[in-house]
Structure formats: structure tokens, C-alpha cells
Amino acid sequence: MDILKFNKTFTTKFLLPLLFEQQTDYTEVFDNTFINAYLGDVSSREYDDKILLLFSDYPSISLTKKLPDSVVEYMHNDNYVLVYDFPKEFEKEYYTFLEGKYHNFSDETKRRILSFWKCDEGTLLYKTLSHDKEAIQAWVKDKKLTFKVTDDFIWFSPIIKYEIMGV
């Protein structure tokens, strides 16, 4: 699955995999009524800079056992929100993510993201993480998109308002 082609938050695409044990992949999450992941909730500012997972139904016990302990759980518009602290071992990656410098993620972070999404070298996600400028330029040209790929700009940075639930 090439997650970059899907309408999910960048938090889902790049940070969600860092919450899970290494042997977990996206199918387990999506099979558990997962909707999206966010960096905050406009109606609950105390959860800013955390990872909020939104589910249409409470996730299975087998999935929640693969996650760290949640900070809090609450209802939002008939959906379930599970709030997690950002893992300390990936704190540097959080700031790299906010800058959109995905290629600067550690090798371990890249490996975990690619493994979670079951992505190989042919995917946009792999090409973004590996900073493959030529491959991204070819994809942009093929799709007739207008953004310009440069040494500094390979893929979009997250737009914070789209990473906050309720905006």
C-alpha cells in the first residue's frame, strides 16, 4: 500500500507507525475501525503535541496491547479517541516531521515506517524517505502536477491545521 496516495493525515502516514511494535502493520490498524491520526484536538488543547488516534468503534484488545498506555480516552462525535504521548525515542523525528524533512529521519524510523505500510522501493513513500528526487520528479510529471521538486523539497510538509482534529 502506498499511503502517500491516500487521503490520510501526514500524522497517520509518518508518525502512526512509530507508536506500534515493529511486527504490527497497517492491516491490523485499519481492520480495527481506524479513521485517522492527529497531533491535537481543537476542543482539547491539553492534548497538543500528542498523537490522537480516531476510531469509529473501540479498537480490539489485541490492537491496544500493541500500543503504549494511552494518556486518556474519550468520545468525539460518536467516535473513540485514544491519546498517546509521542515516544521519547523518536522525539527528534517529531521535529523533523514538522519541517517536512522526511529523508532526515533515522534509518530505524524509515525502516519502521516502510515495514508498517508494507512499502518497497517502488513506492512513493520509499522514494520520499530516501530523497529520490528524480523518481519524485518523474511521478509529478506523469501526474501533471504543478509542484516543483528541489533538493530541499521532495514531498509536502504537514499543514498543521489538517493535523488537528476538529479544524
Secondary structure as a PSIPRED ss2 file (coil, helix, strand):
# PSIPRED VFORMAT (PSIPRED V4.0)

   1 M C   1.000  0.000  0.000
   2 D C   1.000  0.000  0.000
   3 I H   0.000  1.000  0.000
   4 L H   0.000  1.000  0.000
   5 K H   0.000  1.000  0.000
   6 F C   1.000  0.000  0.000
   7 N C   1.000  0.000  0.000
   8 K C   1.000  0.000  0.000
   9 T C   1.000  0.000  0.000
  10 F H   0.000  1.000  0.000
  11 T H   0.000  1.000  0.000
  12 T H   0.000  1.000  0.000
  13 K H   0.000  1.000  0.000
  14 F H   0.000  1.000  0.000
  15 L H   0.000  1.000  0.000
  16 L H   0.000  1.000  0.000
  17 P H   0.000  1.000  0.000
  18 L H   0.000  1.000  0.000
  19 L H   0.000  1.000  0.000
  20 F C   1.000  0.000  0.000
  21 E C   1.000  0.000  0.000
  22 Q C   1.000  0.000  0.000
  23 Q C   1.000  0.000  0.000
  24 T C   1.000  0.000  0.000
  25 D C   1.000  0.000  0.000
  26 Y H   0.000  1.000  0.000
  27 T H   0.000  1.000  0.000
  28 E H   0.000  1.000  0.000
  29 V H   0.000  1.000  0.000
  30 F H   0.000  1.000  0.000
  31 D C   1.000  0.000  0.000
  32 N C   1.000  0.000  0.000
  33 T C   1.000  0.000  0.000
  34 F E   0.000  0.000  1.000
  35 I E   0.000  0.000  1.000
  36 N E   0.000  0.000  1.000
  37 A E   0.000  0.000  1.000
  38 Y E   0.000  0.000  1.000
  39 L C   1.000  0.000  0.000
  40 G E   0.000  0.000  1.000
  41 D E   0.000  0.000  1.000
  42 V C   1.000  0.000  0.000
  43 S C   1.000  0.000  0.000
  44 S E   0.000  0.000  1.000
  45 R H   0.000  1.000  0.000
  46 E H   0.000  1.000  0.000
  47 Y H   0.000  1.000  0.000
  48 D C   1.000  0.000  0.000
  49 D C   1.000  0.000  0.000
  50 K C   1.000  0.000  0.000
  51 I E   0.000  0.000  1.000
  52 L E   0.000  0.000  1.000
  53 L E   0.000  0.000  1.000
  54 L E   0.000  0.000  1.000
  55 F E   0.000  0.000  1.000
  56 S C   1.000  0.000  0.000
  57 D C   1.000  0.000  0.000
  58 Y C   1.000  0.000  0.000
  59 P C   1.000  0.000  0.000
  60 S C   1.000  0.000  0.000
  61 I H   0.000  1.000  0.000
  62 S H   0.000  1.000  0.000
  63 L H   0.000  1.000  0.000
  64 T H   0.000  1.000  0.000
  65 K C   1.000  0.000  0.000
  66 K C   1.000  0.000  0.000
  67 L C   1.000  0.000  0.000
  68 P C   1.000  0.000  0.000
  69 D C   1.000  0.000  0.000
  70 S C   1.000  0.000  0.000
  71 V C   1.000  0.000  0.000
  72 V E   0.000  0.000  1.000
  73 E E   0.000  0.000  1.000
  74 Y E   0.000  0.000  1.000
  75 M E   0.000  0.000  1.000
  76 H E   0.000  0.000  1.000
  77 N C   1.000  0.000  0.000
  78 D C   1.000  0.000  0.000
  79 N E   0.000  0.000  1.000
  80 Y E   0.000  0.000  1.000
  81 V E   0.000  0.000  1.000
  82 L E   0.000  0.000  1.000
  83 V E   0.000  0.000  1.000
  84 Y E   0.000  0.000  1.000
  85 D C   1.000  0.000  0.000
  86 F C   1.000  0.000  0.000
  87 P C   1.000  0.000  0.000
  88 K H   0.000  1.000  0.000
  89 E H   0.000  1.000  0.000
  90 F H   0.000  1.000  0.000
  91 E H   0.000  1.000  0.000
  92 K H   0.000  1.000  0.000
  93 E H   0.000  1.000  0.000
  94 Y H   0.000  1.000  0.000
  95 Y H   0.000  1.000  0.000
  96 T H   0.000  1.000  0.000
  97 F H   0.000  1.000  0.000
  98 L H   0.000  1.000  0.000
  99 E H   0.000  1.000  0.000
 100 G C   1.000  0.000  0.000
 101 K C   1.000  0.000  0.000
 102 Y H   0.000  1.000  0.000
 103 H H   0.000  1.000  0.000
 104 N H   0.000  1.000  0.000
 105 F C   1.000  0.000  0.000
 106 S C   1.000  0.000  0.000
 107 D H   0.000  1.000  0.000
 108 E H   0.000  1.000  0.000
 109 T H   0.000  1.000  0.000
 110 K H   0.000  1.000  0.000
 111 R H   0.000  1.000  0.000
 112 R H   0.000  1.000  0.000
 113 I H   0.000  1.000  0.000
 114 L H   0.000  1.000  0.000
 115 S H   0.000  1.000  0.000
 116 F H   0.000  1.000  0.000
 117 W H   0.000  1.000  0.000
 118 K C   1.000  0.000  0.000
 119 C C   1.000  0.000  0.000
 120 D C   1.000  0.000  0.000
 121 E C   1.000  0.000  0.000
 122 G C   1.000  0.000  0.000
 123 T C   1.000  0.000  0.000
 124 L H   0.000  1.000  0.000
 125 L H   0.000  1.000  0.000
 126 Y H   0.000  1.000  0.000
 127 K H   0.000  1.000  0.000
 128 T H   0.000  1.000  0.000
 129 L H   0.000  1.000  0.000
 130 S C   1.000  0.000  0.000
 131 H C   1.000  0.000  0.000
 132 D C   1.000  0.000  0.000
 133 K H   0.000  1.000  0.000
 134 E H   0.000  1.000  0.000
 135 A H   0.000  1.000  0.000
 136 I H   0.000  1.000  0.000
 137 Q H   0.000  1.000  0.000
 138 A H   0.000  1.000  0.000
 139 W H   0.000  1.000  0.000
 140 V H   0.000  1.000  0.000
 141 K H   0.000  1.000  0.000
 142 D H   0.000  1.000  0.000
 143 K H   0.000  1.000  0.000
 144 K C   1.000  0.000  0.000
 145 L C   1.000  0.000  0.000
 146 T C   1.000  0.000  0.000
 147 F C   1.000  0.000  0.000
 148 K C   1.000  0.000  0.000
 149 V C   1.000  0.000  0.000
 150 T C   1.000  0.000  0.000
 151 D C   1.000  0.000  0.000
 152 D C   1.000  0.000  0.000
 153 F C   1.000  0.000  0.000
 154 I C   1.000  0.000  0.000
 155 W C   1.000  0.000  0.000
 156 F C   1.000  0.000  0.000
 157 S C   1.000  0.000  0.000
 158 P C   1.000  0.000  0.000
 159 I C   1.000  0.000  0.000
 160 I H   0.000  1.000  0.000
 161 K H   0.000  1.000  0.000
 162 Y H   0.000  1.000  0.000
 163 E H   0.000  1.000  0.000
 164 I E   0.000  0.000  1.000
 165 M E   0.000  0.000  1.000
 166 G C   1.000  0.000  0.000
 167 V C   1.000  0.000  0.000
